[in-house]
Structure formats: C-alpha cells, structure tokens
C-alpha cells in the first residue's frame, strides 16, 4: 500500500449539507470490493459493483473517495458515494469498461444528480 495519495481529482462540485454540515443527504457509505479499474469517480450499481457502459441507465452511485487509490485490489471497504442532489464533474466519471462519454445516466439524473 502506498503512503501517498495519487488521485486528487474532484468528483463532486456542489452538494446539499445536513444540519450538522455533513453529506448524509447526498452520500451513502457503500460496501465495495476494490478492483483494478475502480477509482474515485467510478460509477456503481446499486449492489456496489462497478457499472459497465451497458448498465448506464440503471447506475446508482458515484464513488466520491479521493483516497481509494491507496487501497489494495480485492479488499472490501466502505466508500463514500454520491446518491442524490449533487453536481458532479462529467470528466471525473468512469465505468468499469472505460471512461464516461455520452451515456445517458437516467437513474442518476432522476435523483437530481447534475452532470457538469
């Protein structure tokens, strides 16, 4: 495991805060198993697995965890993931089988996740 963070890309630009200043309104903790393709900005299915481009219409979460790159492949962990009511950078998004291009993320868009 590395001692330094190598991925500081920003995923969430703006989100609602709860009354304590936290992100419980917009984020969930999601159990994932780290894969070789998983990184900050990876799009997830509801079960915490990485979504493929073919699954774009049913995508459920977006990983928002800048320190994910220091976790070893195969390790199970909880990550912070956007679930609703946030503005997210399109350039940070990624499917398990490639970068986000123009796939329709209708499931995320219906939860008021705006791609900018």
N, C-alpha and C positions, 0 to 999 in steps of 0.2 A: 504494500500500500504506500502511496506517495504521501509526503508530508506537506505538499503544497497543492493549492487549487489551480487547475489549469484551465477551467472553463468559467469565465465570469460573464458569459452572455446573459443579457437581461431578457426575461420572458414576459413578465407582467409589467405593463406600463402604469396601469391605474386600476385600483380595486376598492370596493367598499370595506370599511373597517367596522368591527363591532364596537360596543360601548366601552370596551377596555383597550381599544387600539389594535386588536388582533385581526386576523384574517379568517375567523371561523365562518363568516358569512360567505366568503368566496372560495375558500380552500377546504379540502379534506386531507386527512392522513390516509394514504393508500399503501397497502402491502404489495410490494413488487419483488420479483427475483431479478437481480441485475443481470442484464445480457450484454453482449459485446456491442450491440447497437444502441443501447439505452443511454440517454443523456438528458441534461436539462433541456426542456422543450419537447421531449418525446411525447407523442400523443398516445393515450392509453384507452383500452376498452374498459367497460365497467368492472370487469374482474381483475384489473390491474396488469393485464398483459399488454404488450405493445401492439398498437393498431397498425395494420397494413393500409396501403392506399385504397385497397378494395373495401376496407371497413370504415372509410372516412365518414360515411353518412350516419354511422352509429357510434362514433368516437364519444368518449365520456369524460375524460380528464386530460389535462396537460401538465406534465411534470414541471414544477417550479422549485427546483432544488439545486442551487449552484454548486454544491459540493459533491454531487453524485459521481463525478469522475474519479474520486479517490476511493470508491468502493469496488471491491473485487467482484469479478464476474461470478455468478452463481450464488451470491449472498442474498438472503432475504432481508428486506428492510422496509421501514415505513418512510415514505417520501411525502413532501407537501405537493399537492396537486390542485390546480385550478378546477373548480366545479361549476361556477356560475358568476355572473355580474362582474366581469373584468374586461379590461382592454389588454390584448396580447399582441406581441410583435409577430407578424407572419414569418419574418425572416428567421425567427428562432425555432419554428415548428419543424418536426421531423417525424416521419413514420418509420417503422422498423425496416421497411424496404426502400427507403430513400427520403430525400428532402420533400417538404411540402411544396407543391406548385400551385395549382388552382383547384384542387379537390374541394368539393362542397362539404363543409363540416356542419351539416344541417342540425345534428344533435346538439353540438356546442352552441351554434347560433341561436337555437331555440331557448337556450339557458342564458341568453344575453351576454355571451362572450363575443366581444367585437374584435375582429382581426384588423390590425392597422399596420 
